[in-house]
Amino acid sequence: QLDVGGRVGADYSLPLGMGVGGSVGTQYLKRYANREGQDLWAQSWDWEAHLLYSPLSWLNFGLAVEHGEPVIRNGVRNIDFVDRNRTRYTFTALAAY
């Protein structure tokens, strides 16, 4: 129904066409009412760290680690910084003509 959130990130350029960066964010989701008529808000959070490499002006490569999960699980505030089931690794390659 409703989605409100915020994100903060930073990138830093290194010599030789490399760069590093990361971000962290949170999100509040307003769900439809449950069977008891309660309106519920659900919070999630995530983080991301990445490494970029651009050997040529038209060629870019990237590696990233991303993690995101709900803040409350099974009715308990339970935040894991890293969880193998909610963490993913990505590789990107971009060539522009």
Backbone as CSV, one residue per row, in Angstrom:
resi,resn,N_x,N_y,N_z,CA_x,CA_y,CA_z,C_x,C_y,C_z
1,GLN,0.802,-1.177,0.000,0.000,0.000,0.000,0.857,1.258,0.000
2,LEU,1.791,1.355,0.956,2.618,2.548,1.095,4.046,2.124,1.359
3,ASP,4.994,2.809,0.727,6.402,2.469,0.831,7.199,3.750,1.047
4,VAL,7.881,3.869,2.188,8.683,5.042,2.519,10.051,4.553,2.963
5,GLY,11.110,5.185,2.461,12.431,4.742,2.852,13.490,5.776,2.588
6,GLY,14.696,5.455,3.003,15.834,6.330,2.788,17.092,5.533,2.561
7,ARG,18.047,6.152,1.887,19.308,5.478,1.564,20.444,6.490,1.601
8,VAL,21.605,6.051,2.106,22.815,6.856,2.126,23.914,6.042,1.463
9,GLY,24.674,6.672,0.587,25.748,5.966,-0.101,26.940,6.858,-0.353
10,ALA,28.062,6.227,-0.648,29.291,6.964,-0.953,30.088,6.181,-1.986
11,ASP,30.705,6.903,-2.889,31.592,6.325,-3.898,32.921,7.066,-3.856
12,TYR,34.001,6.337,-4.127,35.331,6.932,-4.114,36.094,6.431,-5.334
13,SER,36.664,7.347,-6.083,37.427,6.987,-7.276,38.886,6.753,-6.907
14,LEU,39.424,5.667,-7.414,40.817,5.291,-7.205,41.575,5.459,-8.515
15,PRO,42.895,5.472,-8.471,43.664,5.536,-9.724,43.450,4.288,-10.584
16,LEU,43.859,4.383,-11.816,43.809,3.272,-12.781,42.392,2.860,-13.126
17,GLY,41.445,3.781,-13.070,40.075,3.493,-13.474,39.299,2.629,-12.510
18,MET,39.698,2.610,-11.250,38.992,1.799,-10.257,38.205,2.695,-9.317
19,GLY,37.245,2.104,-8.647,36.444,2.823,-7.670,35.815,1.865,-6.681
20,VAL,35.527,2.368,-5.496,34.861,1.585,-4.460,33.693,2.400,-3.924
21,GLY,32.761,1.721,-3.328,31.621,2.432,-2.759,30.721,1.505,-1.989
22,GLY,29.694,2.106,-1.430,28.737,1.328,-0.682,27.538,2.180,-0.306
23,SER,26.529,1.532,0.215,25.329,2.234,0.643,24.608,1.410,1.702
24,VAL,23.765,2.103,2.453,22.929,1.460,3.462,21.577,2.162,3.428
25,GLY,20.527,1.403,3.656,19.198,2.003,3.588,18.182,1.264,4.438
26,THR,17.062,1.917,4.643,15.953,1.310,5.361,14.662,1.643,4.630
27,GLN,13.658,0.840,4.862,12.396,0.985,4.144,11.255,0.590,5.077
28,TYR,10.207,1.389,5.072,9.004,1.086,5.840,7.874,0.801,4.860
29,LEU,7.205,-0.315,5.055,6.120,-0.736,4.176,4.824,-0.805,4.966
30,LYS,3.808,-0.162,4.481,2.475,-0.221,5.098,1.706,-1.318,4.378
31,ARG,1.370,-2.336,5.099,0.674,-3.487,4.527,-0.839,-3.333,4.662
32,TYR,-1.553,-4.141,3.923,-3.005,-4.221,4.102,-3.306,-4.781,5.486
33,ALA,-4.457,-4.466,6.015,-4.840,-4.926,7.350,-4.927,-6.449,7.375
34,ASN,-4.573,-7.034,8.516,-4.668,-8.488,8.651,-6.101,-8.882,9.023
35,ARG,-6.310,-10.119,9.329,-7.672,-10.610,9.602,-8.308,-9.959,10.826
36,GLU,-7.448,-9.517,11.771,-7.977,-8.859,12.967,-8.229,-7.370,12.736
37,GLY,-7.955,-6.880,11.541,-8.185,-5.481,11.225,-7.054,-4.558,11.633
38,GLN,-5.893,-5.113,11.996,-4.750,-4.294,12.398,-3.979,-3.843,11.165
39,ASP,-3.674,-2.562,11.125,-2.795,-2.061,10.070,-1.360,-2.233,10.544
40,LEU,-0.553,-2.870,9.756,0.804,-3.188,10.175,1.836,-2.442,9.332
41,TRP,2.890,-1.994,9.981,4.059,-1.440,9.300,5.166,-2.471,9.385
42,ALA,5.832,-2.703,8.291,6.957,-3.636,8.261,8.211,-2.858,7.868
43,GLN,9.303,-3.083,8.584,10.556,-2.394,8.282,11.557,-3.391,7.734
44,SER,12.310,-2.965,6.728,13.417,-3.760,6.211,14.639,-2.859,6.104
45,TRP,15.792,-3.457,6.029,17.021,-2.691,5.874,17.941,-3.461,4.937
46,ASP,18.904,-2.762,4.353,19.848,-3.415,3.449,21.149,-2.616,3.388
47,TRP,22.189,-3.287,2.915,23.467,-2.632,2.671,24.069,-3.220,1.406
48,GLU,25.021,-2.498,0.866,25.671,-2.907,-0.388,27.070,-2.324,-0.422
49,ALA,28.037,-3.117,-0.877,29.418,-2.657,-1.088,29.842,-3.095,-2.480
50,HIS,30.537,-2.217,-3.205,30.908,-2.569,-4.578,32.304,-2.072,-4.942
51,LEU,32.848,-2.718,-5.951,34.143,-2.387,-6.532,33.935,-2.241,-8.027
52,LEU,34.409,-1.141,-8.595,34.254,-0.875,-10.028,35.611,-0.807,-10.696
53,TYR,35.662,-1.262,-11.937,36.892,-1.193,-12.723,36.527,-0.809,-14.149
54,SER,37.171,0.230,-14.653,36.903,0.712,-16.004,38.228,0.818,-16.767
55,PRO,38.654,-0.274,-17.414,39.945,-0.252,-18.111,39.937,0.636,-19.353
56,LEU,38.776,0.781,-19.983,38.616,1.618,-21.165,37.403,2.519,-20.957
57,SER,37.320,3.597,-21.687,36.210,4.529,-21.501,34.856,3.895,-21.840
58,TRP,34.832,2.855,-22.650,33.574,2.227,-23.062,33.336,0.868,-22.409
59,LEU,34.184,0.463,-21.469,34.087,-0.858,-20.850,34.146,-0.727,-19.326
60,ASN,33.163,-1.304,-18.626,33.095,-1.251,-17.167,32.812,-2.633,-16.596
61,PHE,33.450,-2.938,-15.471,33.204,-4.172,-14.734,32.879,-3.817,-13.287
62,GLY,32.047,-4.613,-12.659,31.693,-4.357,-11.271,31.472,-5.626,-10.482
63,LEU,31.875,-5.595,-9.227,31.616,-6.667,-8.269,30.893,-6.047,-7.083
64,ALA,29.875,-6.724,-6.574,29.127,-6.167,-5.449,28.682,-7.274,-4.501
65,VAL,28.571,-6.900,-3.241,27.982,-7.746,-2.208,26.765,-6.989,-1.699
66,GLU,25.609,-7.646,-1.695,24.354,-7.002,-1.298,23.654,-7.857,-0.249
67,HIS,23.057,-7.188,0.731,22.334,-7.905,1.777,21.110,-7.094,2.173
68,GLY,19.986,-7.751,2.336,18.767,-7.080,2.777,17.836,-8.060,3.450
69,GLU,17.115,-7.574,4.471,16.217,-8.456,5.205,15.232,-7.639,6.025
70,PRO,14.155,-8.265,6.471,13.224,-7.570,7.359,13.844,-7.379,8.739
71,VAL,13.454,-6.307,9.423,13.979,-6.032,10.757,13.328,-6.947,11.789
72,ILE,12.020,-7.148,11.683,11.305,-7.996,12.643,10.935,-9.305,11.954
73,ARG,11.405,-10.403,12.551,11.082,-11.733,12.040,10.486,-12.551,13.172
74,ASN,9.371,-13.185,12.915,8.673,-13.997,13.919,8.321,-13.176,15.159
75,GLY,8.006,-11.889,14.963,7.603,-11.031,16.065,8.741,-10.506,16.918
76,VAL,9.972,-10.792,16.546,11.134,-10.381,17.335,12.050,-9.527,16.467
77,ARG,12.574,-8.430,17.048,13.552,-7.614,16.327,14.824,-8.446,16.205
78,ASN,15.165,-8.792,14.982,16.262,-9.721,14.743,17.012,-9.266,13.498
79,ILE,18.110,-8.569,13.688,18.886,-8.031,12.566,20.188,-8.807,12.447
80,ASP,20.417,-9.390,11.300,21.680,-10.055,10.999,22.436,-9.208,9.996
81,PHE,23.704,-8.930,10.281,24.507,-8.143,9.345,24.800,-8.949,8.082
82,VAL,25.051,-10.232,8.242,25.284,-11.125,7.104,24.528,-12.422,7.359
83,ASP,23.776,-12.843,6.375,23.053,-14.106,6.431,23.186,-14.737,5.053
84,ARG,23.703,-15.938,4.997,23.989,-16.552,3.694,22.761,-16.683,2.805
85,ASN,21.566,-16.755,3.403,20.348,-16.889,2.617,19.828,-15.558,2.095
86,ARG,20.341,-14.446,2.618,19.868,-13.127,2.195,20.982,-12.252,1.627
87,THR,22.158,-12.813,1.442,23.293,-12.082,0.882,23.550,-12.598,-0.519
88,ARG,23.780,-11.670,-1.444,24.068,-12.117,-2.808,25.278,-11.367,-3.341
89,TYR,25.951,-12.013,-4.248,27.133,-11.477,-4.904,26.782,-11.266,-6.367
90,THR,27.147,-10.113,-6.902,26.827,-9.843,-8.300,28.073,-9.401,-9.051
91,PHE,28.109,-9.762,-10.314,29.154,-9.329,-11.242,28.462,-8.667,-12.422
92,THR,28.930,-7.504,-12.811,28.351,-6.816,-13.965,29.447,-6.477,-14.958
93,ALA,29.089,-6.518,-16.220,29.960,-6.108,-17.317,29.140,-5.234,-18.238
94,LEU,29.674,-4.068,-18.579,28.945,-3.126,-19.425,29.881,-2.600,-20.503
95,ALA,29.453,-2.765,-21.728,30.194,-2.227,-22.875,29.252,-1.302,-23.655
96,ALA,29.715,-0.109,-23.951,28.903,0.869,-24.680,29.503,1.079,-26.065
97,TYR,28.632,1.204,-27.040,29.081,1.419,-28.409,28.729,2.822,-28.825
